[in-house]
Amino acid sequence: MRTARAGIEGPTGPGPPRSRLIVPVIALAAAFSLAIGWYELLGMGEWHQYLEYDDGVWFGTAVRLAHGVLPYRSFVDDQPPGVPVLMLPFALWSRSVGTRTAFAWARLAVPLVETVGVLALGWAVRHRGALTTAIACGVMAVYPLCLIDQRTVMLEPFCAMFCLLGLAAAFQGNHLSGRTGRLALAGACFGLAGACKAFALLPFVVVVVALLASAARRRLVPFLCGTAVSFALVCGPFLVLAPAAFVHDVVVTQFARTGVSEPSLYDRLASLIGSPPSSVPSGLSDHHDRELAVVLAVLIGALVVGSYTIGRAWSRGARGRHVSNTVLVGDGDARFMPLDATAVAIAVVTGTGLAEPAAYYYHYAAFFGPFLALMLGLAGGRLGRRVPRLLSFCALAVLVVGAVHAVQTVRASPGGLPNVALIDRLVPPGACVLGDDAPTLVLSDRFSSATPGCTAVTDAFGTTISEDGGYPASSPEGHSAKVVAVWLDALRHSDYVVLALGFQERRIPWDAPALRGYLGSHFQALTSSGDIVLRRRAPS
């Protein structure tokens, strides 16, 4: 009985001596990731700066929730509510200190989330030795887009962290755990990941297939139950209160959405390999980055395939004799293990899944980075069985270069400064404001209103694509009667309009005659504000 259980959970017999380097390696990688995140926010002064569009939307959703205004039921939210729910303590605090201060402190908490992800990754591979652990945790710690994404309230760090916690719970050594409690916990982590972003479905499906193919298949039910329970605890209340709107916003809109400028496959590959676009948070990679991405992708593929081919040959030759350096490289089994197969499958499935959608944004790669790190760590550690010291030196050199590149990338991606002073001067606190840019209103403490019946629009872009079948405001479909009616209703329930983009049609279809006509007859641009701040005209 004990042997059967061991067959599920890991090899029988005593394991290799644990290297004293493993804990310091994990700690060093986690500390580097955390230090870079806090350096961006505090050292570069970005915690009060404009960093992204999406971060203001997710934190703004939490603020609406803190004021009793529910997403899906009262306004469009095209993602699951997990991150806004997690941000709720900061959002509640904003009622006392203002959204600007609460948003800054919420940003400081996100690098801790990324750090937990590094620790979970290290925990999942620690049994394979210090080299594997160093490569896996090191790659995640220096992956540029993980570092950029962790500086503010984005979905990917939370989603990836819960997925990594799920993997760490699901696997016991190289094998899927045979313990019901661990698999239920793993499922719960994946459920929380799915409550943050639908990307979690990609690694989740791989783990389900791995369970079905393993001796632990009879414990698939506890795994799925854990997933369902945790997902329902977070999303269930919103689904019950607004079932049709929840399904439409989170499911239909995401599958239907399209883009005007779709990054090419090479641009996406460059992003996934770890080369951020030339301009963050927007822009595409240049042709040199694309060429480098192709070369790196080929090298990664060769490393992974070669490591398992060489490892298998070495395993056959090493049978019956002692293999040295087991402390450095892990146990003496060089077979293609379930953990290895799962890591490769997750990287392939996730990378392919992110490269396929019509719309692609640079921060999607921050979800892929940890799984790329897992695959590279396992492959590199296996390859190092034959020449551990040489590969350790090479891995250290690559990680040092990666760390330098990561720091340079972070320093070259500064935040911006919206015209907060102008908004502070022209828009009174507590006024009812409609904006095309949630973070601008959050940073200027003009996001929340004390006016009864004020518009609850939070995500201008998401509101438009949700109503017109996934098309942006600049497309003909974005001028449909349904879309125009939604924005007219928002204008009717607003006293001020703040347009960070002016009358660009990236988020609101301003060229629609009905919208421009209503705006012209009922609002006026305030002196010295250009088209940024408009106020409702006094009744004549």
Summary of the structure (lengths in Angstrom):
residues: 540
radius of gyration: 24.9
end to end distance: 86.9
largest distance: 95.8
contacts: 1935
relative contact order: 0.13
helix: 65%
strand: 4%
